[in-house]
Amino acid sequence: MSSIPLPSTLTIQSVAADHARLSELLESVESPVTIDASSIEEIDTAGMQLVLSLVNQLHSQSFDTQWQSPTDVLLHTADVLGMSEALALPSST
């Protein structure tokens, strides 16, 4: 089992560096994969696109994935952007 921790801030200012870090982590993960979203305090549309890309890459490699403690910020942003289903996140409402 592998865990991928997401940073507290996933915004357009940091998304390039975060993408590089997550890409490196993807090279060494084993199924099942837990996405640790417990520290997300700020996320914008660019950050959500990165998270969706991560989830899609994991699914394309047939990894079983699960979420660990997604924050209300992540859940709400996913709901507002209509991404909850694509990310397999519970609804924030």
C-alpha positions as CSV (number, residue, x, y, z in Angstrom):
1,M,0.0,0.0,0.0
2,S,1.3,3.5,-0.9
3,S,0.3,6.9,0.3
4,I,0.5,10.1,-1.7
5,P,0.3,13.2,0.6
6,L,-1.1,16.3,-1.0
7,P,0.3,19.7,0.2
8,S,-1.7,22.2,2.2
9,T,-1.8,24.6,-0.7
10,L,-2.5,23.6,-4.3
11,T,-2.8,26.8,-6.4
12,I,-1.6,28.0,-9.7
13,Q,1.5,29.5,-8.0
14,S,2.7,26.1,-7.0
15,V,1.1,23.7,-9.4
16,A,4.2,23.2,-11.6
17,A,6.4,22.2,-8.7
18,D,3.6,20.1,-7.2
19,H,3.2,18.3,-10.5
20,A,6.9,17.5,-10.6
21,R,6.8,16.1,-7.1
22,L,3.7,14.0,-7.7
23,S,5.1,12.7,-10.9
24,E,8.1,11.4,-9.0
25,L,5.9,9.8,-6.4
26,L,3.9,8.0,-9.0
27,E,7.0,6.2,-10.2
28,S,7.2,4.3,-6.9
29,V,3.7,3.7,-5.8
30,E,2.0,0.3,-5.4
31,S,-1.6,-0.5,-5.3
32,P,-3.7,0.2,-3.4
33,V,-2.9,3.9,-3.2
34,T,-4.2,6.3,-0.5
35,I,-4.4,9.9,-1.5
36,D,-3.9,11.8,1.8
37,A,-5.9,15.1,1.4
38,S,-6.0,15.8,5.1
39,S,-3.8,18.9,5.0
40,I,-5.4,20.8,2.1
41,E,-6.2,24.3,3.2
42,E,-6.3,26.1,-0.1
43,I,-7.0,24.8,-3.6
44,D,-7.9,26.6,-6.8
45,T,-9.0,25.4,-10.3
46,A,-5.4,24.7,-11.3
47,G,-4.9,22.6,-8.2
48,M,-8.1,20.7,-8.8
49,Q,-6.9,19.9,-12.4
50,L,-3.7,18.5,-10.9
51,V,-5.6,16.3,-8.5
52,L,-7.9,15.1,-11.3
53,S,-4.8,14.3,-13.4
54,L,-3.3,12.4,-10.5
55,V,-6.5,10.3,-10.0
56,N,-6.8,9.7,-13.8
57,Q,-3.1,8.5,-14.0
58,L,-3.7,6.2,-11.1
59,H,-6.8,4.8,-12.7
60,S,-5.1,4.4,-16.1
61,Q,-2.5,2.2,-14.4
62,S,-5.3,0.2,-12.7
63,F,-4.4,1.2,-9.2
64,D,-7.1,0.9,-6.5
65,T,-7.3,4.3,-4.9
66,Q,-8.9,5.7,-1.8
67,W,-9.1,9.1,-0.1
68,Q,-7.8,9.8,3.4
69,S,-9.5,12.6,5.2
70,P,-10.4,15.0,2.4
71,T,-10.8,18.4,3.9
72,D,-14.0,20.5,3.6
73,V,-12.1,22.9,1.4
74,L,-11.3,20.1,-1.1
75,L,-14.8,18.7,-0.9
76,H,-16.5,22.1,-1.4
77,T,-14.2,23.1,-4.3
78,A,-14.8,19.7,-6.0
79,D,-18.6,20.2,-5.6
80,V,-18.6,23.8,-7.0
81,L,-16.5,22.7,-10.0
82,G,-18.6,19.6,-10.6
83,M,-15.6,17.3,-10.0
84,S,-16.7,15.2,-7.1
85,E,-17.9,12.3,-9.1
86,A,-14.8,12.2,-11.4
87,L,-12.6,12.3,-8.3
88,A,-14.8,9.7,-6.5
89,L,-15.1,12.1,-3.5
90,P,-18.1,12.2,-1.2
91,S,-20.4,15.2,-1.5
92,S,-19.7,18.1,0.9
93,T,-23.4,18.7,1.4
